[in-house]
Amino acid sequence: MINNKAIIILSGGMDSVTTLALAKDKKLDCYSLTFNYGQKSISEIHAASYYSNKYKCIEHKVFDINFNDFTNSALTNNSMGVIDDSKKLIPATYVPMRNIIFLSIACSWGENIGVDNIFIGANAIDYSGYPDCRENFLDAYEKMINLGSKTGSEGGKFNIFRPLVNMSKIDIIKLGQSLGLDYTNTVSCYQATENGEACGLCESCVFRKNAFLNNGLKDETIYI
């Protein structure tokens, strides 16, 4: 790392909060960036704020962008269900280009405040098949942003850290536990209530529930 500052893309879910806890464990000065993109589980923004305060982030920005204005996803469209039994390679909960947009905004902010370490909790093991959560995408994105930015053009380098990308949910929880992380206030559910209560039925809930079970741990999730 070129400096000890980092921007964490923080959704408020299990993976991004674990990523924040890991960055803080590395003694990094953290800035957190959360997106209000029209998602059904708006309570995840409250979770992101909670953990930003808990881990003493220097600044927590919430960026408003409504994906419903230009694309379609079960995560944002109230007329679409989040439980997808279609068995398609890319499920209905895919939000087109989401991580491309999120990473670009994070790098834009980073260039403005002198932060070149960007952390994202993307995961390519226990995930829904989203193409923008894969190692090859994130590696290519890092190369692209350094070609197309002032930072890269002037001899600097954006580092896109994705520490969880090849970890199972079971191992992510083990890591979080080793860092003393309490997952109770994280929101993973695709359709969580305003208070952060999980449905227990969507794919994200199932991955999370099974990970606690397989670790022999109490499920730190608040259900409806």
C-alpha positions as CSV (number, residue, x, y, z in Angstrom):
1,M,0.0,0.0,0.0
2,I,1.3,3.4,-0.9
3,N,-0.3,5.1,2.1
4,N,-2.3,4.1,5.1
5,K,-5.7,5.4,3.9
6,A,-8.4,3.3,2.4
7,I,-11.9,3.7,1.0
8,I,-14.2,0.8,1.9
9,I,-17.3,0.2,-0.3
10,L,-19.7,-0.5,2.5
11,S,-23.1,-1.9,1.9
12,G,-23.8,-2.8,5.5
13,G,-23.9,-6.6,4.7
14,M,-21.8,-9.3,6.1
15,D,-19.0,-9.2,3.5
16,S,-18.5,-5.5,3.3
17,V,-18.5,-5.1,7.1
18,T,-15.9,-7.9,7.4
19,T,-13.8,-6.1,4.8
20,L,-14.0,-2.9,6.9
21,A,-13.0,-4.8,10.1
22,L,-10.1,-6.3,8.2
23,A,-8.9,-2.9,6.9
24,K,-9.1,-1.5,10.4
25,D,-7.2,-4.5,11.8
26,K,-4.4,-3.5,9.3
27,K,-4.3,0.0,11.0
28,L,-5.7,1.8,8.0
29,D,-7.4,5.1,8.2
30,C,-10.8,4.3,6.6
31,Y,-13.3,6.2,4.7
32,S,-16.6,4.4,4.0
33,L,-18.8,4.8,0.9
34,T,-22.4,3.5,0.8
35,F,-24.8,3.6,-2.1
36,N,-28.5,4.4,-1.9
37,Y,-29.3,2.9,-5.3
38,G,-33.0,2.2,-5.0
39,Q,-32.5,-1.1,-3.2
40,K,-35.4,-2.8,-1.4
41,S,-33.4,-3.4,1.7
42,I,-32.9,0.3,2.6
43,S,-32.0,-0.8,6.2
44,E,-28.6,-1.8,4.9
45,I,-27.8,1.9,4.7
46,H,-28.5,2.2,8.4
47,A,-26.3,-0.8,9.0
48,A,-23.5,0.8,7.0
49,S,-23.8,3.9,9.1
50,Y,-23.7,1.9,12.3
51,Y,-20.5,0.1,11.4
52,S,-18.9,3.2,10.1
53,N,-19.4,4.8,13.5
54,K,-18.4,1.6,15.3
55,Y,-15.1,1.4,13.4
56,K,-14.5,5.1,13.6
57,C,-14.3,5.8,9.9
58,I,-13.0,9.3,9.2
59,E,-15.9,10.0,6.9
60,H,-19.0,8.1,5.7
61,K,-20.5,9.2,2.4
62,V,-23.9,8.0,1.1
63,F,-24.1,8.4,-2.6
64,D,-27.6,8.5,-4.1
65,I,-28.1,6.9,-7.5
66,N,-31.4,5.3,-8.5
67,F,-30.8,2.3,-10.7
68,N,-34.6,2.2,-11.4
69,D,-34.1,5.2,-13.6
70,F,-32.1,3.3,-16.2
71,T,-32.0,-0.4,-15.6
72,N,-34.0,-3.3,-14.0
73,S,-33.3,-5.7,-11.2
74,A,-35.2,-7.7,-8.6
75,L,-33.2,-5.9,-6.0
76,T,-34.7,-2.5,-7.0
77,N,-38.0,-3.2,-8.8
78,N,-40.9,-3.8,-6.4
79,S,-42.9,-5.7,-9.0
80,M,-40.2,-8.4,-9.2
81,G,-39.6,-11.1,-6.6
82,V,-36.1,-11.6,-5.2
83,I,-36.5,-15.4,-4.9
84,D,-35.5,-16.6,-8.3
85,D,-36.2,-20.3,-9.2
86,S,-35.5,-19.8,-12.9
87,K,-32.0,-21.5,-12.7
88,K,-30.6,-18.9,-15.1
89,L,-26.8,-18.3,-15.1
90,I,-27.3,-14.7,-14.0
91,P,-30.3,-14.4,-11.6
92,A,-32.9,-11.6,-11.5
93,T,-31.2,-10.0,-8.5
94,Y,-28.3,-9.0,-10.7
95,V,-28.0,-5.2,-10.9
96,P,-26.4,-4.3,-14.3
97,M,-22.9,-2.8,-14.0
98,R,-23.3,-2.2,-10.2
99,N,-19.7,-2.8,-9.1
100,I,-18.3,-1.0,-12.2
101,I,-20.2,2.1,-11.2
102,F,-19.5,1.7,-7.5
103,L,-15.8,1.2,-8.0
104,S,-15.6,4.2,-10.4
105,I,-17.2,6.5,-7.9
106,A,-15.0,5.2,-5.1
107,C,-11.9,5.9,-7.2
108,S,-13.2,9.3,-8.2
109,W,-13.6,10.2,-4.5
110,G,-10.2,8.6,-3.7
111,E,-8.5,10.7,-6.4
112,N,-10.0,13.8,-4.9
113,I,-8.9,13.1,-1.3
114,G,-5.6,11.3,-2.0
115,V,-6.7,7.7,-1.3
116,D,-5.5,5.0,-3.7
117,N,-6.5,1.9,-1.7
118,I,-10.0,0.8,-2.5
119,F,-11.6,-2.2,-0.6
120,I,-14.6,-4.1,-1.9
121,G,-16.2,-7.1,-0.2
122,A,-16.9,-8.9,-3.5
123,N,-17.1,-12.6,-3.2
124,A,-16.9,-15.2,-6.0
125,I,-17.5,-18.4,-4.0
126,D,-20.8,-18.3,-2.2
127,Y,-22.5,-15.8,-4.5
128,S,-25.3,-15.6,-7.0
129,G,-23.2,-15.7,-10.2
130,Y,-22.8,-12.0,-10.6
131,P,-20.0,-11.4,-13.2
132,D,-18.8,-8.2,-11.4
133,C,-17.9,-10.1,-8.3
134,R,-15.2,-12.3,-9.9
135,E,-11.4,-12.1,-9.6
136,N,-10.8,-11.7,-13.3
137,F,-13.2,-8.8,-13.5
138,L,-11.6,-7.0,-10.5
139,D,-8.1,-7.6,-11.9
140,A,-9.1,-6.1,-15.2
141,Y,-10.9,-3.2,-13.6
142,E,-7.8,-2.3,-11.6
143,K,-5.8,-2.2,-14.8
144,M,-8.5,-0.2,-16.6
145,I,-8.8,2.5,-13.8
146,N,-5.1,3.0,-13.7
147,L,-5.0,3.6,-17.5
148,G,-7.9,6.0,-17.4
149,S,-7.3,8.1,-14.3
150,K,-5.1,11.0,-13.4
151,T,-3.7,8.9,-10.6
152,G,-2.4,6.2,-13.0
153,S,-1.3,8.7,-15.6
154,E,0.9,10.6,-13.1
155,G,2.7,7.5,-11.9
156,G,0.4,6.5,-9.0
157,K,-1.7,3.4,-8.7
158,F,-5.1,2.5,-7.5
159,N,-5.1,-0.8,-5.6
160,I,-8.5,-2.6,-5.7
161,F,-8.3,-4.9,-2.7
162,R,-10.8,-7.8,-2.6
163,P,-9.7,-9.8,0.4
164,L,-12.8,-12.0,0.5
165,V,-13.1,-12.8,-3.2
166,N,-12.0,-16.5,-2.9
167,M,-13.4,-17.2,0.5
168,S,-16.6,-19.1,1.3
169,K,-19.2,-17.6,3.6
170,I,-18.0,-20.1,6.3
171,D,-14.5,-18.8,6.1
172,I,-15.7,-15.2,6.0
173,I,-17.5,-15.7,9.3
174,K,-14.5,-17.3,10.8
175,L,-12.4,-14.3,9.8
176,G,-15.0,-11.9,11.2
177,Q,-15.1,-13.9,14.5
178,S,-11.3,-13.7,14.7
179,L,-11.5,-9.9,14.4
180,G,-14.2,-9.7,17.1
181,L,-16.9,-8.8,14.7
182,D,-20.5,-9.0,15.8
183,Y,-22.7,-9.6,12.7
184,T,-26.0,-8.9,14.5
185,N,-26.5,-5.4,12.9
186,T,-25.3,-6.4,9.4
187,V,-28.1,-6.7,6.7
188,S,-27.6,-9.3,4.0
189,C,-31.3,-10.0,3.1
190,Y,-32.4,-8.9,-0.4
191,Q,-35.7,-7.8,1.1
192,A,-35.0,-6.9,4.7
193,T,-37.6,-4.8,6.6
194,E,-37.0,-1.2,7.4
195,N,-35.7,-2.4,10.8
196,G,-33.2,-4.8,9.2
197,E,-35.2,-8.0,9.8
198,A,-34.3,-10.7,7.3
199,C,-36.8,-12.9,5.4
200,G,-34.7,-16.0,5.9
201,L,-35.8,-17.3,2.4
202,C,-33.8,-15.4,-0.3
203,E,-30.5,-16.7,-1.6
204,S,-28.5,-14.3,0.4
205,C,-30.2,-15.3,3.6
206,V,-29.7,-19.0,2.9
207,F,-26.0,-18.6,2.3
208,R,-25.6,-16.6,5.5
209,K,-27.8,-19.0,7.6
210,N,-25.9,-22.0,6.4
211,A,-22.5,-20.4,7.1
212,F,-23.4,-19.8,10.8
213,L,-24.8,-23.4,11.0
214,N,-21.8,-25.0,9.4
215,N,-19.5,-23.1,11.8
216,G,-21.5,-24.4,14.7
217,L,-22.2,-20.8,15.7
218,K,-25.4,-19.0,16.8
219,D,-27.0,-17.3,13.9
220,E,-26.4,-13.6,14.5
221,T,-29.3,-12.6,12.3
222,I,-32.6,-10.9,13.2
223,Y,-35.5,-12.6,11.3
224,I,-39.0,-11.4,10.7
